[in-house]
């Protein structure tokens, strides 16, 4: 793998890392990709690692005592160690491989909700959450568990006074996004951890949008659980990781049953395997884990501090260019230090779907709609928004292409 020491100190016209991503040269018509919050593109280093595994090491893991299976197991478990190091967990045994953040949050809702929550208990989240951090908790209403939402302020940040008011003796779980997938807001998860633990509540952090863009240290955050999705951080789809404090992983019950997650099975019952394996029922996504490990290698070679700094260059320039026009409404914090790699906006008088379609004809790929955050859309008083999301393969020209394409939208609706 090519070792990258740093990204440029100033925003270049074209990112020096774009050459690592084959899709940009393979798409002959040109591609301005501004939808990385939905899924990131994959560098050649990740693609090659996945292909190499398929060619040379493909076998099921853990169960075989022949060399090929042992090689596969070594690489699979090696990927687990890489993820553990990437988020600074104490041990690889605290990393559970799952399909992504959505499955991780569902597993937690089942494991904690069914086995530990009682009627009248409450889960506290925020109005800015992705549906994956809303629906699994709402599904516990049959058990009498109540979901409460902390509000946001006019800047798109959590209203911490409202949060404190809604954090009560009934609150057993606090589950919040580290970074909003719409507003780009970076939430004060360390402060929230302290408040949750002072209240004897568990803290779950949705890290789907933070792990790709900013340094993550689960020990500094002080969270009990942290979930991430590989496909948003250069890895294949269908792979992600759930970090859990080992004492909690030992304590809670698994949500899925089958092979690998058991120690023994008899006609009259079974016993569980040790963490993390007791949460990984069946044959895992071995290829996905290998790809995630390669993605961690790629990002670690760059340095997440450098990724965060480069993101800020992109967001700062994009906010500046979008702010040149009076007919664009931008959502989220004005303070660049409080933002990560997404900008949600609306061109006044134009539906977000129309904006995205016309931009797509110009080769500019953005997302539009409610972004799986309908409670937030309702809070903002809108039905949808356009969203441009940036990553380390974008440069100044990509932002300029977005601005130029928005002029085409204005012409259509003039």
C-alpha positions, 0 to 999 in steps of 0.5 A: 500500500502506498503510504500517504503522510499528509494531505495538502495544507491548502485546498487543491483544485484536485485532491492528490488522493483522487488517483487512488480511486479507480471510479473517477478514471473509469467513468469516462463521462466524468464524475463529481461525487458529493454523496459520501455521507451515503456511501464512500468510494473505494480506493484501489488499496481496498479493492486489491485487498479484497481481490487478493483474499478471494484469490489466495485465502478464501475459506471459512474462519474459526472452524477449520484446522487446515492451513487455508482456514487458519490463514483466513482466520488470521486475516479476519481477526487481524482486521478486528485488531485494526478496527480496535486500534483505529478507535482505541478500544482496550481490546479486539475482544470489544469489537463485534463485526456486524453489517453496519451501524443500523444492524448494530443499533438493532442488536443493541435495542434487542439485547438491551431492550428485551433482556434489560429494559422494563415497562416505564423505562426510557431511552433518550435520543435527539431530534437530529437522529438517523432513523436507525437510531429511532426506529429500533427504540420505537419498536420497544414500545410493545414492552412499555419502553418510551423514547424521548427526543432532546431538541436542537437550537437554531444553530442545529446543535443539541439544546443541552438544557432540554437534554438535561431536563429530559434525562431523568431517573427513568432514562436507562439508555442515551443513544446519540449521533456523534455527527449528524448526517444532515446538519453535520453537527459534531455533538459533545459526546464526552459531555453527554457521556458524563451526564449519562453516567452521572444518571446511571444511564448507558451511552450508545454513540452512532459513529456512522458519520464520525468514524470516516471524518474525525479521530475517534477514541472511545476511551476518551469519549467514555461511551459504553457502545459505539457503532460504525459502518465500513462503507462510509469509510472506504470499505465495502458495503455490508460490514461494520463494527460495534464497540462495546465495553467488554464487561457489558458484552459479557453481561448482555444477551445476544440478539441472533442465534445460530452457529459460532455464537454458542459454546454448547448446544443440547436438546434442552438448551445452550450456552453462549460463546465469549464476546465478541463471538457470541454476537456474530451468528453464522458465517461472517462477512469475511471479505467485508472485514478484510476490506474494512481492515484495508480501509483502516490501514489507508486512513491510518496512513493518512492520519485522521487528524489530517482527514479532519483538517482537509474536511474543514478546508472543503466545508469552509470553501463550500459554505463560502461559495454557497453563501454567495447566493441569497437564494440558498438556505443552509442548515446546520452550525455556522461555526466550521469547528462544529461541523463535519463533512456534510452540507444540507441546503435548499435552493429557494422555490425548488424541490430537492429532488429537482435540484439533485436530478438536474445536477446529476445531468451535469455529472454532479452527484448529491443526495436529496430527500429526508435523508432518513431523518424525518423527525429532523425535517419536521423540526426544521419545517421542511419536507426535504433538503439537498445534501452535498457531502465531501471526502478526501478525494474531493477538491476545489473543482468539485465544489466549483462544479456544484456551484456552476450546476446550481446555476443550471437549476436556476435557469430551469426554474427561472 
